[in-house]
Amino acid sequence: MTFEIRYGLGGGFGGMGDWEDAYAKTLEEAELEAYERACELYESYEGMYGLRTAEEIMEEDDCSEDEAIMTYEEERESWLDYDVREKTVEK
């Protein structure tokens, strides 16, 4: 099936500004693809614009690597913005 996946970063980044077609067997697979694209976009901005890396979190928050990874994942999730829609064929 063909899906339109939209993804981006919320806040000042403008939300779901990127989109593309994805081919997947299920809606869940397409949602995972959209999520992964949003994560890749987030990672491309790591260390800039206030999006901290795990290493920065360890230094700034004086915490362990495990705690930093948990904080990193929470911060990343708060920025991700994505959606999936099944594309229909017009007849």
Secondary structure, DSSP 4 states (H G I P E B T S, - for coil): -EEEEEEEE-GGG-EEEEEEEEE-SSHHHHHHHHHHHHHHHHHHTTTSTT---HHHHHHHHT--HHHHHHHHHHHHHHHEEEEEEE-----
